[in-house]
């Protein structure tokens, strides 16, 4: 497994600083959730590891080397990416989409080997999508498509997985299926999430961004305190234990509905929750 590190990364777009001096290390095998309000710089930071946006300062390091010092092929061998929007531009079967993940491992004229086929089938098995191997990718539901894109990433055999809001636009069941899968993979994973409850329930650590800066990093229950959630997201929050899963849970409510509450307050916890 591969380590990812942002070492003092700053990113400017059209002469405007979007990300400012972010330093964050994701250890091998760790799942880190990147959270923050819209416009906080989460996706921009991730794009520096994609080799899409070159940092104005600092560096995104994969296995100790700057991603911009690597060739595109070598970078793809080290890290796999699942973005919010994937336009394939043609009709492809599910198996063909997953097979695209083998491209960084092959020469331009190389044909698929038995090992390639085994890896593709295993990736489909890992995401429980082998049944759809011959289906057109475009005919699948949003959750099924996201599973196929994860399979494509797994087929790369990279040691690092980077995802930008992988549960976006998915229904409730599909969200949990994708997150359960990510957790079970045990890969080094950095994922931007907009749902704080998902971050608390599934991530080893969370990194909180606001206005382009990293404002807190640590164990979710230590970091996502009612005070921080109020200051960064502008809502009330309470942390407790989910009665079904036994995992930590964060419940949020509009700040307009009253004062913040914490576990143990006499008043009842807010009624709305990010967790069903």
N, C-alpha and C positions, 0 to 999 in steps of 0.2 A: 504493500500500500504506500501511497505517495503523500508527502506533506505539502500543504499549500500555505503560503505566507504572503501577506501584503505588508511590505516594509515601507512605511511612510508614504503611501500612495496619495498623490494629488492628481486630479484630472480637470482640465479646462476644456470647455466647449464654447466656441465662438467668443473667446476672450473672457468667458465667465467661469469662475471656479465652481465646479459642481461637487467635487469630492476633495476634502482637505486633510492631508497628513494622516491617513488611516493606516494603522499597524494592527495586524490580526494574524494569528497563527492557528491553523487547523491541523491537529496532530493526526498521524496515521490511525485510521479506524474510527475517528471521531465524527459525529454528526453535529454540525453547528448550524443554527438557524439565524439568518440575517433578517432583522425586523426593523420597521420604522415606518412613519407616515409616507404617503405618496409624495414623491419629490424629494425624499431624504437622501437619495444617491445610491440606493441599494443596487439597482440594475446597472447603473454606471460603473460602480465598483466591480461588479462581476464581469463586465465587458473588458476590463483591463486584463482579466485572466483568460478571456476568450481570444485575445489578440485582435480585438476589434477597436478598442480605444487605447492608444499608447499613453501611459501616465506622463503628466507634465513634470512630476517629481516622484522619487521613490521607484519601487519596482514590485511587480507581482512575481513571486518565485514559486516554481514547481520543482520539488525535489532539490531545492537550493539554487536553482538556476532561473534567471529571468526568462519569463515566457517569450519575451521579444528577442532573446538570444537564440531561441530554438527555431528550427524550420517549422512550417505549418504542419508537416507530416509528423515530425517528432513531438510537437505539442499535442497533436491528436492521439498519439500513442500513450501519452502520460495522463491526459485528462479528457473526460467525456462530458458533453454539455447537453442539457435539455432546456430549451428556451420556452418562453410563453407561446410564441407563434412560430410554427414550422410550415413553410410553404414548399411543397415538394415539386410543384410545377408540372406534374404529369400523373397519370394513373399508374400506381404501383401496387403490387400485392403486398400483404403484410410481410411475407418472407423476403421480398425484394427490399423493403424498407430496412428490415433488420440486417440484411446482408450488406447494406451501405456502411455499417459499422466496421466491416472488415477492411475497408478501403485503405486506412493508414497502415495496415499490416501487409499490404500486397503491392507488387510492382504493377505498372500500368497495364501490362499485357498478361499478367498472371491470371490463370483460371482458378475457380474455386476448387479447393482440395477437399478430401474427406474430412479433414480436421476443420476446415471452414464450415462445412455443413453441420458437423457435430456442435460447434460453438454456437451457430445460429439456432439450432434446435434447442440447445440447452438454455439459451437466452430466452427463447419463447416459452420454454417450460418454466423458467424462473418467474416470469410475469403472468403465467397461466393463460397464454394466448396461442398455444400451438394449434388449437382447434380452428383458428382463423387464418392459418398460414397462407391459404390461397385466396382469401377474401381481399377485395379492394380496400386499401387503407381508408379511402374517403367514405366508405359505407359504414365505418365503425362509429360508435358513440364517442363522445369526448374522453370519457374515462378509459375506454379501450384504446383509443389512439395514444393517450399518454402512456399506457402500459407498453405499447409497441415502440414508442420513442425511447422508453427506458430500456427495452430489449436491445434496440440499436446501440444505445450507449454501452450496455454490458458487452455486446459483441466486439467492441473496440479493445476489450481487455486492458483498459486503462486502470490505474490505481486510484484515480481521483474522479469524483462525480460532482459537477456543479449544476445546480438547477435554479431557474428563475421562476418562482411562484408556480410550482408544479401542480398545485391543486386549483389554480385559477380556472373558473368556468366549469368546474366539475360539480356534479351533484354530491350530496352528503356521503352516500355510500362509496362513490368513486374516490372521494377525498381520502377517506380512511383506508381504502384498499391501497392507494398509492403510497400513503405514509407508512402503513404497515410493511409494505414491500421495501421501501427505503431503509426502514429500521432493520429489517431482517437481513438485508444484504451485508451489513457490517463494513461497508466501504468508507473510505475517507470522503465525507460529504459536506458540502456547503450549499445550503438552499435558502433562497430568499422566500419569506413567508409573509402573508398579510394577516393571517389569523393567529393571534397571540396564543390561543388555546392549543393550537397545533404545535407551536413552538415549545410551550410548557410541557406538553404531553410526550413529545417524541424526541426532542433534541437533548444532547448531552450538555451543550452550552448554547447561549444565545448572545448575539452581538447586536446592540441597538444603535441605529443611526438616526441622526436628526440634523437637518440643515447641512448635509454633506460631511458631518463629523461623526466619529465613533464616540458615543457618550457612555456606554457601559458594556462590559463583557463578563460572562460568568455563568454559573449554574442558573437555569431559568428561574427557579423559585427564589434565588437570592437577588436576581437582577430585576425581574418584573414585579417590583413592589408597587403597592397602590400609589405611592408618591411619584415614582418614576413614570408609571403608566399615565397618570394624570398630567405630569409635566410635558411628556413627549407626545402623547396621543390625544390629550384633552378629554379623557373619559375617566369615570370612576372604575375601580377594580377591586376584586377580592380573590384571594388565593385560598383554595381548600382542596379536598380530595374528592375525586369523582366517585360517586357511590357505586358505579358499575365496574369500572376498570381498575379502581384503586390507584390510578395515576394522579399526579397533581393536576388541578384544573384552575383556570382563571375565568372569572365571570366579570363581565363589563356592563356598564350602563352609562347613559348620557350624563355628563357632568351637570346638565341643567336641571336634573331631577332631585338634587339634594347634595349634601356633603359626601365626601369620600368615606368608604367604610373599609374596615380591615377585619380579618378573622378575629372573633371574640368580642366585637362591638355588640351592644345591646340591641341595636336596630337590626332588622333583617337584611340579609344580603340582597343586592340588586336582583331584579327578576329576570333580566335578559342574560343569556349566556351564549358564548361562541360555540359551546359544545351541545349537541342535541341531547 
